[in-house]
């Protein structure tokens, strides 16, 4: 059985994730493909993740790919998380992890409709609500905001406390319709750092009705791309990342003829056959440094993270497991970054680095400061290291 060291994994990360000099890419679509998907829970993450990997990419370039060219598309999928997908991977999502989320959301809405006393037949109520919403959107190709959908469909214009301190509104039905692939987050009515979408039918946004893959086919394709981007990874990594089951992961690995390898620390990882047959590591990518945003897919790509986080897991993640900003040197996280009141990016180290590495990080901070041009990135999340004074 081939052994893959942590050093080789870090070299793979540098190249496959388009982070090392000479391996960055030129378009937002190429960034998304390099990473399989981008996290989009925070709108700014999509643009900042693209900045870190794309040579000369501007915020306008990323927004154009999302809203004009539509070569990349936002889709709720794995772990009920919003991601940006390349268009040709959407069918796999709709048939696999997104369909799983849609079923779970439907069951939860039906239960809450009954519990809140809205209708004793939650299934029938939800079916009527969905139909009315889809009919309204069918007549509005340019899409509607969530508020406009509520106004157009009075039966969903409700806000009900199901349990103390927890309420739900019509937005949950839009979420369910989005997970099922029937509607999409279309044109953004706010800036690149906000999420204020017009909801639109998928056929209006993409020019065709969704055609989900079969579930096994969908999961297999997503696992294949994950292994190319993040491999080698363990079963536990994949189960967590997909928000799925071990049976689903094992089926996909078997159908892909994935090859088991040993990892430092004694764990078993998996690679695609072509990767496993390559001798040695992918070569030395050279020294590199990167500043990655909150919830960047590199830091969130695995469940087992010691090989790149070292002792820094606790200061870099909030209590819900959301990663804050991270500062990287040669495939390891060494700190985080923040902005001061004027928008200047500052690196906060959690360990000592060489003078050369510090200069590289400072250069990245200056480059990001110039790119943001005084704009301070808003965030709902913040790690202990980011909040520390």
C-alpha positions as CSV (number, residue, x, y, z in Angstrom):
1,X,0.0,0.0,0.0
2,X,1.4,3.4,-1.0
3,X,2.2,5.8,1.8
4,X,1.3,9.6,1.4
5,X,3.1,11.8,3.9
6,X,1.8,15.0,5.3
7,X,4.5,16.8,3.3
8,X,3.1,15.4,0.1
9,X,-0.4,16.3,1.1
10,X,0.6,19.9,1.6
11,X,2.4,19.9,-1.8
12,X,-0.8,18.6,-3.4
13,X,-2.8,21.3,-1.7
14,X,-0.6,24.0,-3.0
15,X,-1.0,22.8,-6.6
16,X,-4.5,21.5,-6.7
17,X,-6.0,24.4,-4.8
18,X,-4.3,27.0,-7.1
19,X,-2.5,28.7,-4.2
20,X,1.2,28.4,-5.0
21,X,2.9,30.8,-7.5
22,X,2.7,29.4,-11.0
23,X,-0.4,27.3,-10.2
24,X,-3.0,30.1,-9.9
25,X,-5.8,30.3,-12.5
26,X,-7.3,33.0,-14.6
27,X,-11.1,32.9,-14.3
28,X,-13.7,32.5,-11.5
29,X,-15.0,29.3,-13.2
30,X,-11.4,27.8,-13.1
31,X,-11.2,28.7,-9.4
32,X,-14.5,26.9,-8.7
33,X,-13.4,23.8,-10.7
34,X,-10.1,23.7,-8.9
35,X,-11.9,23.6,-5.5
36,X,-14.8,21.4,-6.7
37,X,-17.1,24.0,-5.1
38,X,-16.7,27.2,-3.2
39,X,-18.4,28.0,0.2
40,X,-21.0,30.7,-0.2
41,X,-22.6,30.9,3.2
42,X,-20.9,34.3,3.4
43,X,-21.2,36.1,0.0
44,X,-17.8,37.7,0.4
45,X,-16.1,34.3,0.7
46,X,-16.8,33.5,-3.0
47,X,-15.0,36.6,-4.1
48,X,-12.1,36.4,-1.6
49,X,-11.5,32.7,-2.3
50,X,-11.4,33.6,-6.0
51,X,-9.0,36.5,-5.3
52,X,-6.6,34.2,-3.5
53,X,-6.4,31.8,-6.4
54,X,-7.1,33.9,-9.5
55,X,-4.4,36.0,-11.2
56,X,-5.8,39.5,-11.6
57,X,-9.4,38.5,-10.8
58,X,-11.6,41.4,-9.6
59,X,-14.8,41.3,-7.7
60,X,-16.6,42.4,-10.8
61,X,-15.1,39.4,-12.7
62,X,-16.6,37.0,-10.1
63,X,-19.9,38.7,-10.0
64,X,-20.1,38.5,-13.8
65,X,-19.5,34.8,-13.7
66,X,-22.3,34.4,-11.2
67,X,-24.9,36.7,-12.6
68,X,-24.2,37.4,-16.2
69,X,-22.3,34.5,-17.7
70,X,-23.7,32.0,-15.2
71,X,-20.9,29.7,-15.6
72,X,-21.0,29.1,-11.8
73,X,-24.2,28.9,-9.8
74,X,-25.2,29.0,-6.1
75,X,-26.8,25.8,-4.9
76,X,-27.7,24.5,-1.4
77,X,-26.3,21.1,-1.0
78,X,-23.8,19.3,1.3
79,X,-24.5,19.7,5.0
80,X,-27.4,22.1,4.1
81,X,-24.7,24.6,3.2
82,X,-24.8,27.1,0.3
83,X,-22.0,26.5,-2.3
84,X,-21.0,27.8,-5.7
85,X,-21.0,25.0,-8.2
86,X,-19.7,24.8,-11.8
87,X,-22.8,24.3,-14.0
88,X,-21.9,20.8,-15.1
89,X,-21.9,19.6,-11.5
90,X,-25.4,20.8,-10.7
91,X,-27.1,17.6,-11.9
92,X,-25.0,15.6,-9.6
93,X,-25.9,17.9,-6.7
94,X,-29.6,17.8,-7.5
95,X,-29.7,14.0,-7.6
96,X,-27.5,13.5,-4.6
97,X,-26.7,15.8,-1.6
98,X,-29.2,18.6,-2.6
99,X,-32.0,16.1,-2.9
100,X,-31.2,14.8,0.6
101,X,-31.4,18.3,2.0
102,X,-34.7,19.0,0.1
103,X,-36.3,15.9,1.6
104,X,-35.2,16.8,5.1
105,X,-36.4,20.4,4.7
106,X,-39.8,19.2,3.4
107,X,-40.3,16.9,6.3
108,X,-39.4,19.7,8.8
109,X,-41.7,22.2,7.2
110,X,-44.6,19.8,7.1
111,X,-44.1,19.0,10.8
112,X,-43.9,22.6,11.8
113,X,-47.0,23.6,9.8
114,X,-49.0,21.1,11.8
115,X,-47.4,21.9,15.1
116,X,-48.0,25.7,14.6
117,X,-51.7,25.1,13.8
118,X,-51.5,26.5,10.3
119,X,-53.0,23.4,8.7
120,X,-53.7,19.9,10.0
121,X,-52.6,18.5,6.7
122,X,-49.0,19.8,6.4
123,X,-48.3,17.9,3.2
124,X,-51.3,19.4,1.3
125,X,-50.6,22.9,2.6
126,X,-46.9,22.7,1.5
127,X,-47.9,21.4,-1.9
128,X,-50.3,24.3,-2.4
129,X,-47.8,26.8,-1.2
130,X,-45.1,25.4,-3.5
131,X,-47.4,25.5,-6.5
132,X,-48.5,29.0,-5.9
133,X,-44.9,30.2,-5.5
134,X,-43.7,28.4,-8.7
135,X,-46.7,29.8,-10.6
136,X,-45.8,33.3,-9.6
137,X,-42.2,32.9,-10.5
138,X,-43.1,31.3,-13.8
139,X,-44.7,34.6,-14.8
140,X,-41.7,36.7,-13.7
141,X,-38.6,35.6,-15.6
142,X,-36.6,38.4,-14.0
143,X,-37.3,36.9,-10.6
144,X,-38.6,38.2,-7.3
145,X,-37.1,39.0,-3.9
146,X,-38.3,36.9,-1.0
147,X,-40.4,39.8,0.2
148,X,-42.1,40.1,-3.2
149,X,-42.8,36.4,-3.2
150,X,-44.6,36.7,0.1
151,X,-46.7,39.6,-1.1
152,X,-47.7,37.7,-4.2
153,X,-48.6,34.5,-2.3
154,X,-50.5,35.6,0.8
155,X,-50.8,32.1,2.3
156,X,-47.1,31.9,2.9
157,X,-46.8,35.4,4.4
158,X,-46.6,34.0,7.9
159,X,-44.1,34.1,10.7
160,X,-44.8,31.5,13.4
161,X,-42.9,30.6,16.5
162,X,-42.7,26.8,16.5
163,X,-40.6,26.6,19.6
164,X,-39.6,29.3,22.0
165,X,-37.2,31.7,20.3
166,X,-37.3,29.9,16.9
167,X,-39.6,31.0,14.1
168,X,-40.0,30.3,10.4
169,X,-41.2,32.2,7.5
170,X,-41.8,31.7,3.8
171,X,-38.0,31.8,3.2
172,X,-37.9,28.2,4.4
173,X,-40.1,27.2,1.5
174,X,-37.8,29.0,-0.9
175,X,-34.9,27.2,0.7
176,X,-36.7,23.8,0.0
177,X,-37.5,24.8,-3.6
178,X,-33.8,25.8,-4.0
179,X,-32.5,22.6,-2.6
180,X,-34.7,20.6,-5.0
181,X,-33.4,22.5,-7.9
182,X,-36.7,24.1,-8.9
183,X,-35.7,27.6,-8.2
184,X,-32.3,29.4,-8.0
185,X,-30.8,32.5,-6.4
186,X,-30.7,34.8,-9.4
187,X,-29.6,38.4,-9.8
188,X,-28.2,39.9,-6.6
189,X,-29.8,43.2,-5.7
190,X,-27.0,44.1,-3.3
191,X,-23.2,44.5,-3.5
192,X,-20.8,41.6,-4.0
193,X,-20.4,41.2,-0.2
194,X,-24.2,40.8,0.4
195,X,-26.8,38.2,-0.5
196,X,-30.1,39.8,-1.6
197,X,-31.1,37.5,-4.5
198,X,-34.1,37.6,-6.8
199,X,-35.5,34.1,-6.8
200,X,-36.2,32.7,-10.2
201,X,-37.1,29.4,-11.9
202,X,-34.2,27.3,-12.8
203,X,-35.3,27.2,-16.4
204,X,-35.3,31.0,-16.5
205,X,-31.8,31.2,-15.0
206,X,-30.1,28.4,-16.8
207,X,-32.3,28.1,-19.9
208,X,-33.6,24.6,-19.1
209,X,-35.4,22.7,-16.5
210,X,-33.3,20.8,-13.9
211,X,-32.4,17.2,-14.8
212,X,-31.1,15.6,-11.7
213,X,-28.7,12.7,-11.9
214,X,-29.5,9.4,-10.3
215,X,-28.5,9.5,-6.6
216,X,-25.6,7.1,-6.9
217,X,-24.4,8.7,-10.0
218,X,-24.5,12.1,-8.4
219,X,-22.7,11.1,-5.3
220,X,-20.0,9.3,-7.3
221,X,-19.3,12.3,-9.5
222,X,-19.0,14.6,-6.5
223,X,-16.8,12.2,-4.7
224,X,-14.6,11.9,-7.8
225,X,-14.1,15.6,-8.0
226,X,-13.5,15.9,-4.2
227,X,-10.8,13.2,-4.4
228,X,-9.1,15.1,-7.2
229,X,-9.1,18.3,-5.2
230,X,-8.7,17.1,-1.7
231,X,-7.3,13.5,-2.0
232,X,-6.0,11.7,-0.2
233,X,-8.8,11.9,2.3
234,X,-10.4,9.4,4.8
235,X,-13.9,8.0,4.8
236,X,-14.6,10.2,7.8
237,X,-13.5,13.3,5.8
238,X,-15.9,12.4,3.0
239,X,-18.9,11.5,5.2
240,X,-18.5,14.8,7.0
241,X,-18.0,16.9,3.9
242,X,-20.9,15.3,2.0
243,X,-23.2,15.3,5.0
244,X,-24.0,11.8,4.0
245,X,-23.6,8.2,5.2
246,X,-20.7,5.8,5.2
247,X,-22.6,3.5,2.9
248,X,-23.0,6.2,0.3
249,X,-19.3,7.1,0.5
250,X,-18.1,3.4,0.4
251,X,-20.3,2.8,-2.6
252,X,-18.9,5.8,-4.5
253,X,-15.3,4.8,-3.6
254,X,-15.9,1.2,-4.8
255,X,-17.5,2.4,-8.1
256,X,-14.6,4.8,-8.7
257,X,-12.0,2.0,-8.0
258,X,-10.5,4.4,-5.5
259,X,-7.2,3.2,-4.1
260,X,-6.4,3.0,-0.4
261,X,-3.2,4.6,0.9
262,X,-1.7,5.0,4.3
263,X,-1.3,8.4,5.9
264,X,1.0,9.8,8.6
265,X,-0.6,9.0,11.9
266,X,-1.8,5.6,10.7
267,X,-5.0,6.5,9.0
268,X,-6.2,5.1,5.7
269,X,-6.9,7.6,2.9
270,X,-8.2,7.3,-0.6
271,X,-7.0,8.5,-4.0
272,X,-8.3,8.2,-7.5
273,X,-6.5,5.4,-9.5
274,X,-4.5,7.8,-11.6
275,X,-3.3,9.7,-8.6
276,X,-2.4,6.6,-6.7
277,X,-0.3,5.4,-9.7
278,X,1.8,8.5,-9.8
279,X,5.2,7.9,-8.2
280,X,6.1,10.1,-5.3
281,X,4.7,13.6,-4.5
282,X,3.7,16.1,-7.2
283,X,7.0,18.0,-6.8
284,X,8.1,20.9,-4.7
285,X,5.7,23.8,-5.4
286,X,8.2,26.2,-3.8
287,X,7.6,28.6,-0.9
288,X,4.2,30.2,-0.9
289,X,1.9,32.2,1.4
290,X,-1.8,32.8,1.2
291,X,-4.5,34.7,3.1
292,X,-7.8,32.9,2.9
293,X,-11.3,34.1,3.9
294,X,-13.8,32.9,6.4
295,X,-15.1,29.4,5.5
296,X,-12.7,29.0,2.6
297,X,-13.0,25.5,1.1
298,X,-9.3,24.7,1.7
299,X,-9.6,25.0,5.5
300,X,-13.1,23.4,5.5
301,X,-12.2,20.6,3.1
302,X,-11.5,17.9,5.6
303,X,-12.8,16.8,8.9
304,X,-9.4,15.6,10.1
305,X,-7.2,18.7,9.9
306,X,-4.2,18.3,12.2
307,X,-1.8,17.9,9.2
308,X,-2.4,21.5,8.2
309,X,-3.8,23.1,11.4
310,X,-1.3,21.7,13.9
311,X,-2.3,23.0,17.4
312,X,-4.4,25.9,16.1
313,X,-7.8,24.4,15.6
314,X,-9.3,26.0,18.7
315,X,-8.3,29.6,18.0
316,X,-9.3,29.4,14.3
317,X,-12.8,28.0,14.6
318,X,-15.9,29.2,16.3
319,X,-18.0,27.0,18.6
320,X,-20.2,25.8,15.6
321,X,-17.2,24.7,13.7
322,X,-17.0,27.6,11.3
323,X,-13.5,28.6,10.2
324,X,-12.4,32.1,10.5
325,X,-9.8,33.8,8.2
326,X,-6.5,31.9,7.9
327,X,-2.9,32.7,7.0
328,X,-1.0,29.9,5.3
329,X,2.7,29.2,4.8
330,X,3.7,26.2,2.7
331,X,0.6,24.3,3.3
332,X,0.2,25.0,7.0
333,X,-2.0,27.4,8.9
334,X,0.1,29.8,11.0
335,X,-2.4,32.5,11.9
336,X,-5.3,34.6,10.7
337,X,-5.9,38.0,9.3
338,X,-8.1,41.0,10.2
339,X,-8.7,44.5,9.0
340,X,-8.2,47.7,11.0
341,X,-10.7,50.6,11.0
342,X,-9.2,51.9,7.8
343,X,-9.6,48.6,6.0
344,X,-5.9,47.7,6.2
345,X,-5.3,44.0,6.3
346,X,-3.2,42.8,9.3
347,X,-1.7,39.3,9.8
348,X,-2.0,37.8,13.3
349,X,0.5,35.0,13.8
350,X,-0.2,32.0,16.1
351,X,3.4,30.7,15.8
352,X,6.8,32.0,14.8
353,X,7.7,31.9,11.1
354,X,10.9,32.7,9.2
355,X,11.6,36.3,8.2
356,X,11.1,35.2,4.6
357,X,7.7,33.8,5.3
358,X,6.7,36.9,7.3
359,X,7.6,39.1,4.3
360,X,5.5,36.9,2.0
361,X,2.5,37.2,4.3
362,X,3.0,40.9,4.6
363,X,3.1,41.1,0.8
364,X,-0.2,39.2,0.6
365,X,-1.7,41.5,3.2
366,X,-0.7,44.6,1.2
367,X,-2.1,43.0,-2.0
368,X,-5.4,42.2,-0.4
369,X,-5.6,45.7,1.2
370,X,-5.1,47.2,-2.3
371,X,-7.7,44.9,-3.8
372,X,-10.3,45.8,-1.1
373,X,-9.5,49.5,-1.5
374,X,-10.6,50.5,1.9
375,X,-13.7,48.3,2.0
376,X,-14.1,46.4,5.3
377,X,-15.5,42.9,4.8
378,X,-18.6,42.3,6.9
379,X,-19.0,38.9,8.6
380,X,-21.4,37.0,10.8
381,X,-18.5,34.7,11.9
382,X,-15.4,35.4,13.7
383,X,-12.8,33.0,15.3
384,X,-11.3,33.6,18.7
385,X,-8.0,34.6,17.0
386,X,-9.8,37.2,14.9
387,X,-11.5,38.7,18.0
388,X,-8.4,38.7,20.1
389,X,-6.9,42.1,20.8
